Amino acid sequence: MRRVIASVVAGLLLTAGPALAQQGTGAPAKARATAPEIPFESVANFFKMPAGTYMGEGVGVATNSRGHVFVYVRSGESRVFEFDQTGAFVKEFGANSYGYAFAHAVRVDAQDNVWVVDEGTNIVQKFAPDGKLLMVLGKRPDPLDQLALMPGGAPYSGANRPYTFHRQTDIGFDPQGNIFVSDGYGDSRVVKFDRTGKFIKAAGTRGNGPLQFSTPHAISVDAKGMVYVADRGNSRIIVLDNDLNQKAVYSDTGAPWAVCISQGPHQYLYTSNSFPTGNNFDQAANTGEVYKMELDGRVVGKFGKAGHGFKEFSSIHQMDCRNENELYVAEITAWRVQKLLLKPANRPPTAN
């Protein structure tokens, strides 16, 4: 009987998934910032998938120190693929893992460990570079506990429990190895753990005021330990210090779906004002572009537009910008990941 219930719940979660994934998006936001266009190219046919295997919805992308690329997709089931620096397939991480149900983000830490954020299971998994599972954060809800939520949409809880997530969205790391999780759809907070996974603190509630979030959808941490949160539903980026105190708000680049910070030595913040996943082309003129920013919020350039074509962006869900001029963007509704080569004008950067 338990197996039957589990199967029913899994089926309902899968069919409800696309609708649930976009809760709290807010209305598509036209950016107020003006910036020069950055010329760029997209590398054609970069990723070489194994025969009979397909990308599916591109929801997560990250690189390691060797230039390998990790892609998290929704494709029948959620899967993590590793490619080398030439785009050749290397291996799959955690196939058929109990921690996979509805992919959301993948990140790589300073030791090249691969962290997989799955909003469908409320679990974050840490894998060694060789694929060995090293750590699990969170707890997958038991199937019986999920019955009360069917067929609805995992409503907002605001429970704020130390070791439990509620459709968490992304993860970041400071230079000391502390872990920061944006949590998420069913909660509205940022959670800090130490490098061993011990809870330190959480901050944030639901709303649009100071230290409030409406779907904190992505997160990134700079070399000084400052935390940048994509507050998508409120169309702003909130900057926190390492103790999760609010320090700044950037609100002129539309609704941020993805944020990433380049490695440096001079670091830049990139944010995507993504094209809606409903493929509403009447909104394309207001969305689709990516902004390059100084860490203090000054916009220095932008590139791209909404669409399904080559060098166009269809719902960028996550970006990797380890190299400031070599980006990877994962797109949901185009079922792909693009490798981008930026060609900005040469000019001396300002100090971070």
C-alpha positions in Angstrom: 0.0 0.0 0.0 2.8 2.4 0.9 4.4 1.8 -2.6 1.1 2.7 -4.2 0.7 5.9 -2.3 4.3 6.9 -3.0 3.7 6.3 -6.8 0.6 8.4 -6.7 2.3 11.3 -4.9 5.3 11.2 -7.3 3.0 11.3 -10.2 1.1 14.3 -8.9 4.3 16.1 -8.1 5.6 15.6 -11.6 2.4 16.8 -13.3 2.1 19.8 -10.9 5.8 20.6 -11.2 5.8 23.2 -14.0 3.0 25.2 -12.3 4.6 25.0 -8.9 8.0 26.0 -10.1 7.0 29.5 -11.0 5.1 30.5 -7.9 6.2 33.9 -6.7 7.7 35.1 -10.0 5.9 38.4 -9.8 5.0 40.3 -13.0 7.7 40.5 -15.6 9.7 43.6 -14.8 11.2 46.1 -17.3 14.6 47.2 -16.2 15.3 50.8 -15.5 19.0 50.6 -15.9 20.7 51.9 -19.1 24.0 50.4 -20.1 26.1 49.8 -23.2 25.7 46.6 -25.1 28.4 44.0 -24.7 29.1 42.1 -27.9 29.1 38.4 -27.5 29.1 35.0 -29.2 27.5 31.7 -28.4 29.5 28.6 -29.1 27.5 26.3 -31.4 27.0 22.6 -30.5 29.3 22.8 -27.5 27.8 20.0 -25.4 28.1 16.4 -26.7 25.4 14.3 -25.1 25.7 10.5 -25.0 23.7 8.7 -27.7 20.0 8.5 -26.8 20.3 11.1 -23.9 18.8 14.5 -24.2 19.3 17.7 -22.2 15.7 18.5 -21.1 15.0 21.7 -19.2 18.2 23.5 -18.4 17.8 24.6 -14.8 21.4 24.6 -13.4 24.9 25.1 -14.6 28.3 25.5 -12.9 32.0 25.0 -13.6 34.9 23.7 -11.6 38.6 24.9 -11.5 39.5 22.6 -14.4 36.9 24.1 -16.7 34.5 21.1 -16.5 30.8 22.0 -16.7 28.0 20.6 -14.6 24.5 20.7 -15.9 21.4 20.0 -13.9 18.3 19.2 -16.0 14.7 18.1 -15.7 14.5 15.3 -18.2 12.0 12.6 -17.3 13.8 12.6 -14.0 16.3 15.2 -12.7 19.9 14.4 -13.7 23.3 16.0 -13.2 25.8 15.7 -16.1 29.5 16.5 -16.1 31.2 17.7 -19.3 34.9 18.4 -19.8 36.3 21.8 -21.0 35.7 20.8 -24.6 32.1 19.9 -24.0 32.6 16.1 -24.1 30.5 14.0 -21.7 32.4 12.7 -18.7 29.9 11.2 -16.2 26.6 11.5 -14.4 26.3 12.4 -10.7 24.0 10.5 -8.4 21.8 8.7 -10.9 18.4 7.8 -9.5 19.2 9.5 -6.2 16.5 9.8 -3.6 17.5 13.5 -3.3 16.4 14.2 -6.9 12.8 15.0 -7.9 12.6 18.5 -9.3 15.9 20.1 -10.2 16.7 23.7 -9.3 20.4 24.6 -9.1 24.0 23.2 -9.1 27.1 24.9 -7.7 30.8 24.0 -7.3 32.8 25.0 -4.2 36.4 26.0 -3.9 37.5 22.3 -3.4 35.6 21.4 -6.6 32.9 19.6 -4.7 29.5 19.6 -6.6 26.4 20.7 -4.7 23.0 19.9 -6.0 19.9 21.8 -4.9 16.6 20.0 -5.5 13.4 21.9 -4.6 11.2 18.9 -5.1 12.8 16.9 -2.3 13.9 19.8 0.0 17.4 18.3 -0.1 20.9 19.7 -0.9 23.5 17.1 -1.7 27.3 17.5 -1.7 29.3 15.3 -4.0 33.1 14.9 -4.2 34.6 15.5 -7.6 34.7 11.7 -8.2 30.9 11.5 -7.6 31.0 10.2 -4.0 28.2 11.6 -1.8 29.7 13.6 1.1 26.8 15.4 2.8 23.1 15.8 2.8 21.3 18.9 4.0 17.5 18.9 4.6 15.0 16.1 4.7 12.8 14.8 1.9 9.2 14.8 3.1 7.7 11.3 3.5 5.1 10.5 0.8 2.4 10.1 3.4 3.0 13.6 4.7 2.6 15.0 1.1 -0.9 13.7 0.7 -2.4 16.7 2.5 -0.8 19.0 0.0 -2.3 17.3 -3.1 -3.3 18.4 -5.6 -2.3 21.9 -4.6 0.9 23.7 -4.6 3.1 23.3 -1.6 1.8 26.5 0.0 4.0 29.1 1.7 4.8 28.0 5.3 7.3 30.5 6.8 8.2 27.7 9.2 11.8 28.8 9.5 13.2 25.5 10.9 16.9 25.2 11.3 17.5 22.0 9.3 14.4 21.8 7.1 14.0 23.5 3.7 10.8 24.5 1.9 11.6 24.3 -1.8 15.0 25.9 -1.5 16.5 27.4 -4.6 20.3 27.9 -4.6 23.5 27.7 -2.5 26.7 29.7 -2.1 29.9 29.6 -0.1 32.1 32.2 1.6 35.9 32.0 1.7 35.8 30.2 5.1 33.6 27.5 3.6 30.3 28.6 5.3 27.2 27.6 3.4 24.4 29.9 2.4 21.0 28.6 1.1 18.2 30.7 -0.4 15.0 29.1 0.9 12.9 29.6 -1.3 9.3 29.1 -2.5 7.8 27.8 0.7 9.8 30.0 3.0 11.4 33.5 2.5 14.8 33.5 4.1 18.5 32.9 3.8 20.0 30.2 5.9 23.7 30.0 7.0 25.5 26.8 8.0 29.1 26.2 8.8 31.3 24.1 6.5 30.3 20.9 8.4 26.5 21.6 7.9 25.9 22.9 11.4 23.1 25.5 11.5 24.3 29.0 12.4 21.4 31.3 11.7 18.6 32.3 9.3 17.3 35.7 8.3 14.3 36.9 6.3 10.5 36.8 6.2 8.0 37.2 3.4 7.2 40.6 2.2 8.7 43.6 0.3 10.3 45.5 3.1 13.8 45.4 4.6 15.2 41.9 5.0 12.0 40.5 3.3 11.8 38.3 0.2 9.3 37.2 -2.3 10.9 34.0 -3.8 14.6 34.4 -3.1 15.5 32.6 -6.3 19.3 32.6 -6.5 22.3 33.5 -4.3 26.0 34.2 -4.7 28.8 35.2 -2.3 31.8 37.4 -3.1 35.4 37.1 -2.0 34.7 39.3 1.1 31.8 37.1 2.2 29.0 39.5 1.2 25.8 37.7 0.1 23.8 38.7 -3.0 20.2 37.4 -3.1 18.0 37.5 -6.2 14.7 38.6 -4.7 12.8 37.7 -7.8 9.2 38.4 -6.8 10.2 41.9 -5.6 12.4 42.6 -8.7 15.5 43.4 -6.8 18.8 42.1 -5.5 19.3 42.3 -1.7 22.9 42.5 -0.4 23.6 41.0 3.0 26.7 40.9 5.1 28.2 37.7 6.3 26.0 37.8 9.4 22.9 38.2 7.2 22.3 41.8 7.9 20.9 43.8 5.0 23.3 46.3 3.6 22.0 47.3 0.1 19.3 46.9 -2.4 19.7 47.0 -6.2 16.4 47.4 -8.0 17.0 48.7 -11.5 17.8 45.5 -13.5 14.4 43.9 -13.6 13.4 40.6 -12.0 16.5 38.6 -11.2 16.1 34.9 -11.9 19.9 34.1 -11.7 22.9 35.8 -10.2 26.6 34.9 -10.3 29.9 36.5 -9.4 33.1 36.2 -11.4 36.2 34.8 -9.7 38.3 37.9 -9.9 40.7 39.3 -8.9 38.2 42.1 -9.9 34.8 40.6 -9.3 31.6 41.4 -11.3 28.0 40.6 -10.5 25.8 39.2 -13.3 22.0 39.1 -13.1 19.4 37.9 -15.6 16.0 39.6 -16.1 14.6 36.4 -17.6 12.0 35.8 -20.2 8.9 34.2 -18.5 8.6 30.5 -18.8 5.1 30.8 -20.2 6.7 31.8 -23.5 4.7 35.0 -23.6 6.2 36.9 -26.5 4.2 40.0 -25.7 6.5 40.3 -22.7 9.7 39.7 -24.6 10.5 43.4 -25.1 10.7 43.8 -21.3 12.7 40.7 -20.4 15.5 38.4 -21.6 18.7 40.4 -21.1 21.7 39.9 -18.8 23.4 42.7 -16.9 27.0 43.0 -15.8 27.4 45.0 -12.6 30.1 46.2 -10.2 29.5 44.7 -6.7 28.3 48.1 -5.5 25.4 47.9 -7.9 26.6 50.1 -10.8 25.6 48.6 -14.1 28.5 48.5 -16.6 26.9 46.6 -19.5 24.2 44.3 -20.8 23.7 41.7 -23.5 21.1 39.4 -25.0 17.4 39.5 -25.6 14.4 37.2 -25.2 13.8 34.5 -27.8 14.4 30.8 -28.7 17.0 31.4 -31.4 20.8 31.2 -31.3 22.3 34.0 -29.0 18.8 34.6 -27.6 17.7 33.6 -24.1 14.6 31.7 -23.2 14.1 31.7 -19.4 17.6 31.8 -18.0 17.4 29.9 -14.7 21.0 29.8 -13.7 24.3 31.2 -14.9 28.0 30.5 -14.3 30.5 33.3 -14.6 33.7 32.0 -13.1 35.5 33.7 -16.0 34.0 37.1 -16.4 34.0 36.8 -20.2 33.1 33.1 -20.5 29.6 32.5 -19.2 27.3 29.5 -19.3 23.5 30.0 -19.1 20.9 27.3 -18.5 17.5 27.9 -20.1 14.3 26.2 -19.1 12.0 26.7 -22.1 14.7 26.2 -24.8 15.9 22.9 -23.2 19.5 23.8 -23.5 22.7 25.4 -22.0 24.6 28.0 -24.0 28.3 28.8 -23.7 28.8 32.5 -24.2 32.0 34.5 -25.0 31.7 38.2 -24.1 33.8 40.8 -25.9 33.6 43.9 -23.7 35.4 47.1 -24.6 38.8 47.4 -22.9 38.7 49.8 -19.9 40.3 49.7 -16.5 37.9 48.4 -13.8 37.1 50.3 -10.7 38.0 48.9 -7.3 35.5 46.6 -5.6 
